[in-house]
Amino acid sequence: MSRTTVGVFVVAAIVASRELLVHAARLALAPRHPVATVAPFSCDAVSARDIIAPAARIDSGEYTFTLVATGGPSSGASVRGRLWLRRTSTLDTASAPGTRALVADTARIPLYGAANVDFSGVGAPIDAGPSATATDPHSFDPLRPGALVTHHTSRVLGEGRWRLLIGTTANVRRAPCDSAGDCPATPTAGSGLALTVSKIDGGQFAGDWTVVGVEDGARGYFCAVPVHYFGFPYPQKRHIP
C-alpha cells in the first residue's frame, strides 16, 4: 500500500470521526421532550368516581381524538380523528396584522389548536362555511383557533375545571368571561361542540361532550390519547393541511 493510499484512508477516518463527534454533540444538546406512549384504541365513558388531580395538566401535542355518541339521532355511533394542541403565548398574533392576544389569558386559556374529525358522524355537524360565524375546526389561528382549551380553578372548591370548545362562536381568545369565571363563556347558539374534561391521566384526557345550539339531544363522551408531544419553540401554523 502506497503512502498516498494510506494518507487518503487517514484523512477519511479523521473526517468520519469529526462528523460522528458533531452528530453526538447535537444529540446531547438537543432539547429532551417526553415521548408519548400510544395506548390501545379504546374509549370508555368516564366514571363519576374519576377526579382530576390539582396538579394535572393537558400537554401540547398531537392526539388521537375519539368521540362516541350516547344521545341524539346518531346515538351509538363513533368517530375518530386527530386533535392538535399548542401552548398559548402573550406574543401570539392573529392572521390580521397587529392583533395580539390578551396579556393574562394564557393561564385560563393554556392551549389552542385544531381538530380533524368528521363530527357529523356523531350528529354534531359544524357550520364552517364562508358565511359561518363560528370558527373552522381546522383553523390554527392563535386568536381564532378551531379548538380552545380553558382552565379555571374555583376559589371556593379549589378544583380545576377543564373545557374544550371546538368550532364555536366563542373560539376567540378576546371573548369575555362569564359569572362562573370561564373564559370564554360556553355559547348557547351557533354550532360546534362544548367538551368537559373529567379525567386526566398518563397524558390522556377524557370527558363528555354536547352540541352547541342544537336541541336534538346529541351528546356523548370523548377520549384523547397522545401520539406525540410538541416541543418548544414550534413552528406556527395557520391551518392544518
Stockholm file with secondary structure:
# STOCKHOLM 1.0

chainA/1-241         MSRTTVGVFVVAAIVASRELLVHAARLALAPRHPVATVAPFSCDAVSARDIIAPAARIDSGEYTFTLVATGGPSSGASVRGRLWLRRTSTLDTASAPGTRALVADTARIPLYGAANVDFSGVGAPIDAGPSATATDPHSFDPLRPGALVTHHTSRVLGEGRWRLLIGTTANVRRAPCDSAGDCPATPTAGSGLALTVSKIDGGQFAGDWTVVGVEDGARGYFCAVPVHYFGFPYPQKRHIP
#=GR chainA/1-241 SS CCHHHHHHHHHHHHHHHHHHHHHHHHHHHSCCCCCCCCCCSCCCCCCTTCCCCTTCCCCSEEEEEEEEEEESTTTTCEEEEEEEEEECCTTCBCSSTTCBCCTTHHHHSCEEEEEECCGGGGTCCCCCSTTCSSCCTTBCCTTSCSEEEEEEECTTTCCEEEEEEESCTTCCTTCCCCTTSCSSCCCSSSSCEEEEEEEEETTEEEEEEEESSCCSCCEEEEEEEEEEECCSSCCCCSBCC
#=GC SS_cons         CCHHHHHHHHHHHHHHHHHHHHHHHHHHHSCCCCCCCCCCSCCCCCCTTCCCCTTCCCCSEEEEEEEEEEESTTTTCEEEEEEEEEECCTTCBCSSTTCBCCTTHHHHSCEEEEEECCGGGGTCCCCCSTTCSSCCTTBCCTTSCSEEEEEEECTTTCCEEEEEEESCTTCCTTCCCCTTSCSSCCCSSSSCEEEEEEEEETTEEEEEEEESSCCSCCEEEEEEEEEEECCSSCCCCSBCC
//
